[in-house]
Amino acid sequence: MPGEPVIVLPWSGRGVSDFYRTVLIGGVKMKIEVLGPGCPRCQTLEANVREAIRQLDIEADVEKVTAMGEIAARGVMSVPGVVVDGEVVSTGKLLSVEEVKTILGK
């Protein structure tokens, strides 16, 4: 309507769907932690997590946690492990991309 104030938001270059989820409907970026000392299984799990995020087209921060003290503090005694938004969702298993997608799609 004429005379109505216009709110201009800075554009970050992200896709419109990301903008819509994050700004317009108050979506929150998911935080995913991959727990493990950096062994090949842990590296593969991290790659599978990143691929699942890409395929699901969701916005998430992925962090590697390699310090065994931090891993144990989360109650994880068998690696690799996955934590989603503070909740341990998998331990001691190399999840496939499809398994990660199932977990993240909940």
N, C-alpha and C positions, 0 to 999 in steps of 0.2 A: 504494500500500500504506500502511496506517496506520503512522505513525511515520517515514515516509520524508521527507527534507527536500524542501521545495518551493522552486524557484528562481523568483523573480518578476522578470521583465524589464520595463523601462519600455516603454510602448507609445507609438509615435510617430504613430499615426494612419494609417500606410501600410497598404496592402492586405495581406491574409494571404499572398498569393503572394510579395510583395516580402519580407515578414518571413521566410518559409520559405526563399527563395533566399539571402537575405543572412545570416541568423543560423543557421538549422538545417542548411543544407548548405554553409555557408561561401562563398556566392557573393560576388563582388567587383563593385563598381559599375564599369561601363565608363567610360572617359574618352575623350571625342570632342572634337577641336579642329577648328574650321572656320577655315581660313587665308585671309585676304584683307583688303584695305584698307578694306572697307566699301562697296564698289560694289554696285549692284543685284543682280548675279549672285551675289555673296557673301552678300548678305542673303537671297536666294531659297534658296540652298543651305542656309543655317542653318535656315530655316523647313522645308525638306524633311527635314533631319536630325531636327529635333524631331518632325515628323509621323511619320517612320519609327519613331522610338523609341516614340511613343505607340501606333502601330498594332501594333508588336511586343510591347508591354507589357514593355519592359525598363527597368531602372534604369540611368541614365547621367548623367554630368555633361557638359554641353556648354559649351565655352569658345571664345570668339572670339579669334583672334590676328590683330591688325591691323598690328603693327610689322613692316615689311619686313625688318629685320635678323633678327628672330626667325623669320620665314617662310623666309628664305634659309638660316638656320642649320639648318633641318630638311631642306635640300636641295631645296626647292621653288622653282622659277624661274617657274612659270606658275600663276596663281591663277584661280579658287578652288581650294583644296586641302582634303583631309580627312585627319586623323590619328586612328587608333583605337588606344588604349593604346600610344602611342609609335611606331606604324608608319604611315608614309605609305601610304594606300590609294587616293588619287586626287589628280591635279593637272590643272589647266587645263580642267576640265570641270564644267559645271553638271549635277550628278546629279539624276535624278528621285527621287521618294519610293521608287518600286519598286527603282531601282538601289541606293539607300542601304539598303533593307531586305535586298537580296541580300548586300551587303557585311557588314552587321551580323549577319545570320543565320548566318554561317560559324562 
